[in-house]
């Protein structure tokens, strides 16, 4: 969601500089800075920017530099003369002294308030659209890089899942051997048939076939959603949560160090995916 767009407009009596910055945010947070003369158009600008960017912490600024020949402030001559007359009635001094005091009085200098020229405003709107286009292009470039990163990491988790499938028979074998050894260490006579039944029940509790199937399905669904044209950042976040649940269950059921190491690698890849999902619309 990050991006930056800048456009400079050279108008007849002024230079207008438009800057729009976008940072990551779960919702649209739009902050606008503009001269007072354009304030009546603020809602219009907010609607345009919000419809194009939809999410992110947005700083939009419109700066105006007037030409030197164009003075946007005017002296209120009548107010200054009135102040000078009043000052002469209550104190002694030269006209220059009274002028220095009068010019500092309220309303002695007024900022020139111009009506918004619609043709000029149309040019500013076009400039805003150009700045937004630059941000969108920036976001597209970032999106392509994120797409490749997500694809690589999901493929990595798929590869790690395949490794867990390959070592699962060894895991069950080791669990069985470990339980048998524990029973032998007790040096007690046991009912072998009952022991086998308990052993099968215990091993069934450690079965991870359902988790492997669900995890593989979630990974495929992540790919499918990732390749859709519309913005799916929140949906990808929900799928990542489901992937995390299955990985955590695999880890809790593993009971086998080599498999637990693979699960840690899966978690590492998933955490990096979750971090980058904050950048996705």
Buried (B, 14 or more C-beta within 10 A) or exposed (E): BBBBBBBEBEBEEBEBBBBBBBBEBEEBEBEBEBEEBBEEBEEEBBEBBEEBBEBBBBBBBBBBEEEEEEEBEEEBEEBBEBBBEEBEEEEEEEEEBBBEBBBEBEEBBEEEEEEEEEEBBEBBBEBBBBBBEBBBEBBEEBBEEBEEBBBEBBEBBBEBBEBBEEBBEEBBEBBBEEBEEEBEEEEEEEEEEEEEEBBEEEBEEBEBEEBBEBBBEBBEBBBEBBEEEEEBBEBBBEBBEBBBEBBBBBBEBBBBEEBBEBBEBBBBBBEBBBEBBEBBB
